[in-house]
């Protein structure tokens, strides 16, 4: 062991991946304004923004402070959908290095694009929160996120590579095999959705494996909302320290924000994102620490410079300094949505998708009730559907076929397999106007 | 020869099978036999009643999901192998059976099976009016006056 110096220790620099995480707030604001100017110029290449700028007469030079962001146009999921597939692309196709996508209400994904620089930035931003959450070059990381159009798998993968650690790209599914890999490759870090982490713990016990015998020390979880109670459960059952991270494909994917070891909110990578927290009805900023809808502007993305994206996610911002030394604003965990989007086993599902699926099935009324449960670690979904009297058959075979047809169509549209329960007509509760179509018993509070 | 069966759609919940039965009781419709098929989520109740039209109207009025299905009543010899022989004949005539259940009344020494064929008309053509030796498809009108409770 090295001899301890008796001299008083100098204040050590903050142990973080990128010095930008500790930028002086004044310098950070200057950098944000400078980058916002550049981003507005890139956005000029997108007809949607060009038209908005022309209509308002707003020029980059009119922006003097990060707060001036409120003069810029808002972007919604519908705007992205209206310009399907690549209406928000600001660079020639030849400069695109990657496409990803997220599910949409119509069954069509919305696409996002990355240049080579964007992918590098993405890797760096994921490296930041992974490093803050204990990842070091000597570690092995088990990634049980889906690899594909979903941004989770690749984003984290690049972040791990950036840090210099080893990746086990297991992807999603086949929990028994995952447990074998956790035992035999001895990763120290687990990456997946929080509910899948609990599922792994559950299957471990079923297989007679004590999760505490695994080498796992840290877990990075995201992709779906979770609670503090779930964190405690994951930490107790797997014997690890669990970190929350946040991102959405429209502005980048994972890497927008993530927790440090203080676990007091997720540090937003403010040198790359401008965040606003607003009243979803008036779009006026809420007071510091209050819950509101988060709006993100990506300051550096080249391929798709999305300005002021309405996330529909409800969370609160925290500006008081974090003991870890990072200077950025933090966001608390997402507590809800302003729209009716459901996150089921990590997939985004809108009730309207279920309605659309039912409209394509002969014999059922578009009246339905979605019931969500979480009996073990994973979400279970039951959809109750009214059968039209004329289509009721005395033959079980035909009724089962109808049920399977509904199940298949809903799975095709949403990507989630749901239990279908046929019920007689007029048995589901009707309310004036918008009927109550979702009963969430998952207890996410 | 075709017989009207009342078919009801039920939610598989406690007390739900009682609802249509009460409706029939109040309408004074006697149930002769029934069968219940169920899954975890729902059930299908098949009923043979004495006055199916009256029963059908009463159930519809009460808001039950009900429709009628054509089924046949076949006489089957009440001895070991009686039903197996009947089904041999159905096989020989390529008749597909959706489901079947026993009738509670009997004719003389014989039992009666209620059978839902995939194609009841084809079944009548193949089996009806003693077209096959040993097979007797009952006329709906005779179902109650030629039979007696066990």
Interface residues (C-beta under 8 A of the other chain):
Chain A: X387 X389 X392 X393 X394 X395 X396 X397 X399 X400 X403 X420 X421 X422 X423 X424 X425 X426 X427
Chain B: X5 X7 X9 X10 X11 X37 X39 X41 X42 X44 X46 X63 X64 X65 X66 X67 X69 X98 X99 X116
